[in-house]
Amino acid sequence: MTTEVDIAAPLRIADLRAARDPVRVVVSPQVRDRVTTARSFLSEVLGDDRAVYGSTTGFGALVGYAGRADLRDQADNTLAHLGAGQGPDLAPEVVRATLLLRAWSLARGVSGVSPHVVDALAAMLATTFVPAVPRLGSVGASGDLIPLGAAAQALRGRGHAYVDGVRLPAAQALAQAGLEPLPLDGRDALALVNGTSLTTAATALALWSVRASHRAVQVLTTLLADLLGCDPQFLDARLLNAYGHPGAIDVGAAMRRVGDGIVASGKRPLQEPYSIRCAPQLLGAAEDALRHVGAVVAADLGSVSDNPLFFPDDDAVVHGGNFFGQPAAFAADLLSMVVAQVGNLAERQLDLLVDPNRNGGLPPMLAAGPGQQHGLQGVQLASTALIAEIRRDTMPASMQSLPTNLHNQDVVPLGTQAALRALDQARLLHLIVGSLAVGLRQAAYVGARTPSAPGCAEVLAALAEAVPPVDPDRPLDGDVQRAADVVETLVTSLPWGDRRDA
C-alpha cells in the first residue's frame, strides 16, 4: 500500500524514509491557498517595481546587475550556471527525500512559488522518477544550489533521471513516468534550489541509521557480557545515577532491561576492560549527542530555508540568510564523531571476543577447528578496515569554511559535505554492528555459556536463526549484513524509556 504524506502536517524522518518508494503527497486546499496567496503577492510586488532578489536581479555576487526581463527566461538564467556538479550520482533515496522536504518547505506559502511547482513535486513523488543529482558541488551556503539545480533541470526534462532504477535522459524518464516537463519562471527556479533540503535530508537519514546502530550496540554489549559471564554491576542504577549524565542513565536502564537476570560466572576479573565496563558511559554520551542532533533535525524539518521570503499580511519581502546550513553542519559533524566512537567500541568488543586470552578460553578467532578453519578472522580484518575508514574521514567539515562567489559567500558552513559524509559513515557502522553480531552468534556455537538473561537469550536466538554456525569456513559478507539487519530490526521492538527520535 502506498504511504501517504500530508504536507500540511509536520514532516518526520519516517516520511523521508518512506519517500524512497512512491508516496502519495497530499496537497490540501489550505496549502494551495497559502501558496497562491504568496504567489499573488509576488506579482503585486513586481508590479510595483520593487527589487526582489532573483526575480529582478542577477544571482549571488551578480545581484547588482539586472536579471532577464522575461520571467520565464529568468529560470534559465537561474539554473544554467548551476550545471557544474561533479562526481557520482547521489543515492536515489536521498534525492527523493530531499525533494519531499523541498515540497514541504515550499508548501509553507512564504516562498512566492507557483502552486503548480508543489503539485509537480507531489506528482513526481508518486512515481519512481528520481533526478540524477551529482554528489559534489555544494558548500551548503545559499542552500544546496548545484545539487538542487540538477534536480530542477531534470524536472524540466533536462539532464538525466532514473525511472524504475534505470538512468535515462530526463525528458525520456519524464515521459516514461507519465510526467510533464515542469514549467518554471525565475522565482520558481530560485525557490527550488535556494534551500538546505539535501543537507537536512541526508542528516536526518544518517541520524535514523546511527540511532538504530547505537541501540543495537547497547543490546549486543549486554549479550556479550552475558555470554562471557561478566558481573553486571557496571550497569548498576546507583552507579550511573551517581554519574549524573542523562544519556548514561537511560542507556544503563535499557541495557538492564535486556540483561535482566544476568548471573556472573565468577570466572571473570573484578573489573572488565573498558569496552565492557565503560560501555554505558560511552554509549550514554552518544545518546546525549544524538538527542542534540535530533533536535537540530526536527528544527530543520520545520524550516523554510530559501531566500527571499514573502509575507503578504505585512506587505513585506524579506531578504536574508535562512539558506545558511550551519545548524545541520555542526549536527552532522557531531553525528560523525558519534559514529566513530560507537564503531570503535563495537570493533574493540569483537577483538576481545576473538582473543582466547580475554574471551574466557574460547578458541582463537572463534574457529570451530583452529588452523583447519579460521572462523571470524576475515570478518575481524574487514571490521578493522571499516573503523579505520570511518576514523580517517572524521575531520569536521563545518570548520573548513572557504570564501567563494567573489566573497559574497565569504563564510560557508559546508553542511552538505558533513551530512553526506555522516550518511556514508552510518552505513559502515551498520556493517561493524553486523560483524560483532556474527561474532556473538559464533561464540555461542564454539563454547560460550548459554545466556542467563531471557532478553539476551532472545537476541541470540534471533541471530542463530538468521546466521548458521561458521563450520566449516565460508564467505561471511552476506551474513554480516543479514545479522546487522536482524539485530537493528529487533531493537525497534524494545522499550527505550524517554529517548526521543526526531
Salt bridges, closest charged atoms under 4 A:
GLU4 OE1 - ARG24 NH1 2.42
ASP15 OD1 - ARG12 NH2 2.89
ASP48 OD2 - ARG50 NH2 3.96
ASP70 OD1 - ARG72 NE 3.69
ASP73 OD1 - ARG68 NH1 3.16
ASP76 OD1 - ARG156 NH2 2.88
ASP76 OD1 - ARG158 NH1 2.94
ASP89 OD2 - ARG167 NE 2.76
GLU93 OE2 - ARG427 NH2 3.69
ASP119 OD1 - ARG32 NH2 2.50
ASP185 OD2 - ARG39 NH2 2.15
ASP188 OD1 - ARG39 NH1 3.23
ASP226 OD1 - ARG449 NH2 2.92
ASP236 OD2 - ARG238 NH2 2.69
ASP250 OD2 - ARG291 NH2 2.53
GLU272 OE1 - ARG268 NH2 2.81
GLU287 OE1 - ARG211 NH1 3.16
GLU287 OE1 - HIS214 ND1 3.76
GLU287 OE2 - ARG291 NE 2.97
GLU287 OE1 - ARG499 NH1 3.68
ASP306 OD1 - ARG102 NH2 3.55
ASP306 OD2 - ARG187 NH2 3.02
ASP315 OD1 - ARG50 NH2 2.72
ASP333 OD1 - ARG421 NH2 2.47
GLU347 OE1 - ARG348 NE 2.76
ASP351 OD2 - ARG348 NH1 3.26
ASP351 OD2 - ARG358 NH2 2.43
ASP355 OD2 - ARG358 NE 2.93
GLU389 OE2 - ARG392 NH2 2.68
ASP424 OD2 - ARG135 NH2 2.65
ASP424 OD1 - ARG427 NH1 3.58
ASP473 OD2 - HIS374 ND1 3.55
ASP479 OD2 - ARG474 NH2 3.04
ASP479 OD2 - ARG482 NH2 2.92
ASP485 OD1 - HIS430 NE2 2.88
GLU488 OE1 - HIS430 ND1 2.95
ASP498 OD1 - ARG291 NH2 3.54
ASP501 OD1 - ARG211 NE 2.74
ASP501 OD2 - ARG215 NH2 3.91
